[in-house]
Amino acid sequence: MSRELTIEELPAAAQGFADGWQAGDADRVEALFADDAVASDQGETFRGRKEIRRWIDDSIHLFTTTLTFLGAREVGEMVGASYRLEGDFPGGVAALEYQFHLNDEGKIAQLDFAPSAV
């Protein structure tokens, strides 16, 4: 069962990820992940904080983007936050859903990216 969320209802790690990424703050973004977290982006999977930090460092300044919050949903243990991305990447505009799975401490245990459900 799915439940719609407002931006104010997003878990701190989900909101912090978007805010930290927009600010270009790699340390802040990395700190949101559990030590054994898994992140998948563009067909690649990054396991553990060391690989995730490499992915963050390689990606956070790759393009200049702005995010516009479109909506969020909670499905079981997953929180999906949808954004419209605009920037200097190929195509210039995309709708994307960050799919967060958090551990008991509120850290990101798994992060996946999908076309926006909103």
N, C-alpha and C positions, 0 to 999 in steps of 0.2 A: 504494500500500500504506500502511496506517495503522498507527501504532505508539502504544500508550498511554504516557503520561508521568506521573510523580508530580509533585507540587508542587515537589519539590527539583530535578527535571530541567527545569523551565521555564527558558527563556532569561531573562537578567537584565532585559531590556526588558519582557518579558511580566509577570514578577512585579512589577517596578517600577511598571508602569502601574496594576495593581490596588492596590498599596500606596499609591502617590502619590495616586490618585483617592480612596481611602478616607480618607486624611489631609487631603484638600482642598488639596493642595500643587500648585497650577497650574504653578509654575516647574519642579518636579521632573517632572511629567508631560510638559510641553512639551519638556524636554531629552532625552527618550527618542526623539523623532521626528527623522528625517533632514530636511534642509532642503527636499527636494522630495517629502516624504511626502504620501500621500493617506489621508484618513480618511472613512469613510461611516457615518452614523448617522441613523436614522429618515428615510430617503429623501433626505437631503442629503449632498453630497460637499464636502469641504474639502480644498483643494490648497495645499501649501506651509505653512511654519511660521506665517506671519502669519494665514492663515485657520484653521489648526488651533488656534492660540492663542485666536482669537476664539471658536471652538466650545468649547474648554476653559473659558474665562472665563464663557461663557453657560450652561454645563451643570454644572460641577463642584459648585456649591452650590445647584443647582435643587431637589434633593431630598436628604433625609437617608436614606442606605441603609447596609445592612450586606451584605457579601459572604461567602458560604460556598463554598469551593472544592469542586467536584463531581468534577472530573477534567480530564484534558488529553490531547490526541492530536497527533501529528505526521503530516501527510499531505503528502508531497513537501516543498516549501519553506514550507508553512503550518503554524503551530502554533496549535491551538485550545485555549483555556482556558475551561472551563465553570464558571459560578458560579450560585448561587441568590442573587437579590437580594431583600431585604426592606426596605421603607421606606414613606415617606409619598407615594409616587407613585401615580397611578391604578391600582387593582388590588392594590397593596401587595406582591405577590409575583410574581417572574418568574424563569425559567431562561434564561440568556443565555450564548452562546459568543462570546468575543472572538477574532477570527481575525487573527493577526499574521503579516505577511510582513516579515522582517528583511533589512537589507542586509548587506554583507560586514563592516561595522563593528559589527554588533549593534544598530543603530538601527532603529526601526520605519519601514519604507518604505511599508507599507500596513496599515490597520486597518479591519476590517469587523465588524459585529455580526450575529449570527444566532441563531435559537432554539437552545437548547442541544442538542447531539448526545448528551449523557450523560443 
